[in-house]
């Protein structure tokens, strides 16, 4: 019976909104709605785009002749909320308030829960949920200590994809995710490396604007003394420094592009600087894997590499050359956040997980 359950998934990004409709585990409609800079220009804050994006979603569903009255679950991408355990959460008033006011930060993913709730409440028998937002926090207390009490380490990472890939891998080897120790590497515009210990991410680099490897757009861990002096040399504003750290760091800062593919092509064509920087990014990823290996006391069942850059065999092989002796390495290229949203919705429907309460 549950194979007939229809699920709508909504994943808002900075310049697009991805939507999908599944019947059980089968996709029947997948669409990416692109938003130009001109279209988004009138909206001064992210949440101001709510009606605009919701209208486009409903329009696409109508054009595809999707029967909304058959939808039973609406899964929204989790936004910037207070730290939560991993899992599925029913969208409630407290969550709506925190997403609408951007209490914990402003990001397009905040619209996921807002739009999911509004669509679900207009349907006869639907409920709205989010799952594994970027603020999933399962850190061990040791992992929170940074070196200064004013600057505790925080958990902000690709929780949705990391958890989905970890569960997919466990299923493929006929094991339970909760019985494994895994290191999961997400290679995208940001890079996060998580230590998954028996189903909990007990340590992970803060991939939004914090520590860890540099990435196509982010600077990662920087020499902290030099950074402090740069902030106070009178040349840069706070906004400019924040842009250096997130948005114009990493490959953008060194090579003027956020495309790992372009950098790989330049390196292959003989660009020595491109090769050096690309190799350095792989080197830093491998160092982070090694540190997470220490977190797990080198009792590691597998190292999983995922995300968009995982399609690049050269980069992946560079990382593997450093870490292959730690544990077997498995590569899961790309990311399927829409499927991850749906699969978590099905886990609720099938009674495999009880939705948490956001408080």
Secondary structure as GFF3:
##gff-version 3
##sequence-region A 1 359
A	DSSP	three_ten_helix	2	4	.	.	.	ID=ss1
A	DSSP	beta_strand	6	12	.	.	.	ID=ss2
A	DSSP	beta_strand	16	23	.	.	.	ID=ss3
A	DSSP	beta_strand	26	34	.	.	.	ID=ss4
A	DSSP	alpha_helix	37	40	.	.	.	ID=ss5
A	DSSP	three_ten_helix	46	49	.	.	.	ID=ss6
A	DSSP	alpha_helix	50	63	.	.	.	ID=ss7
A	DSSP	three_ten_helix	68	70	.	.	.	ID=ss8
A	DSSP	beta_strand	71	77	.	.	.	ID=ss9
A	DSSP	beta_strand	88	90	.	.	.	ID=ss10
A	DSSP	alpha_helix	93	100	.	.	.	ID=ss11
A	DSSP	alpha_helix	110	121	.	.	.	ID=ss12
A	DSSP	beta_strand	127	131	.	.	.	ID=ss13
A	DSSP	alpha_helix	141	144	.	.	.	ID=ss14
A	DSSP	alpha_helix	159	172	.	.	.	ID=ss15
A	DSSP	three_ten_helix	177	179	.	.	.	ID=ss16
A	DSSP	beta_strand	181	187	.	.	.	ID=ss17
A	DSSP	beta_strand	191	197	.	.	.	ID=ss18
A	DSSP	beta_strand	200	204	.	.	.	ID=ss19
A	DSSP	alpha_helix	224	231	.	.	.	ID=ss20
A	DSSP	alpha_helix	238	245	.	.	.	ID=ss21
A	DSSP	alpha_helix	250	255	.	.	.	ID=ss22
A	DSSP	alpha_helix	260	268	.	.	.	ID=ss23
A	DSSP	alpha_helix	272	295	.	.	.	ID=ss24
A	DSSP	beta_strand	302	307	.	.	.	ID=ss25
A	DSSP	three_ten_helix	308	311	.	.	.	ID=ss26
A	DSSP	alpha_helix	313	323	.	.	.	ID=ss27
A	DSSP	beta_strand	329	333	.	.	.	ID=ss28
A	DSSP	alpha_helix	337	349	.	.	.	ID=ss29
###
